[in-house]
Amino acid sequence: MSDQNVRNAGFSPSGIKGGSLASSMMSHEAKASGGGVRSGGPTSTLQEMGARGSTHSSGFTSSGISSASQASQMMSREARSHGGGTPRGGTTSTVQSISMGGKGGRH
């Protein structure tokens, strides 16, 4: 289900769909960073998954983050850089929220 949730949000093999949650996220992230979307951020991470057509290989699943996965490593790095927790609106929480059918925490 998480693959479909990522597509439903507007992240696809052909790019970000106009008028979608994905386009809203991209706009918000670009404005916040002064005009660009950073590599490794929520929008680029989700678009990479949408282009690939799979979230499972990275460890983001509809039931949570798989242990010993790319997602769990991302979560650990983000938690360390924020003093022990993953922030709302950060890459890990946003990608996991979208994977589970949510709106990414901010949108």
C-alpha angles and dihedrals in degrees: 000000000000092000090056091047091055090050091046089055089058104261108130144156088261094051138264113335117235116247092020134120086257092058090047090051091048092050093047093047093047092050092047092052097044100263110327140076111238123232110253094023125122097271096047093043093051093044090052089054092045092050091049091045094225137087096172096076089060094049101250105127137166089254097049141279115328116234119248091018136124087258093054091049090050090050092050093050092048092047092050092050091051098047099265108324138073110244123234107257092025122128097264097046093043095049092046092048092052090045089056094048098264130128099253100261099276107047 
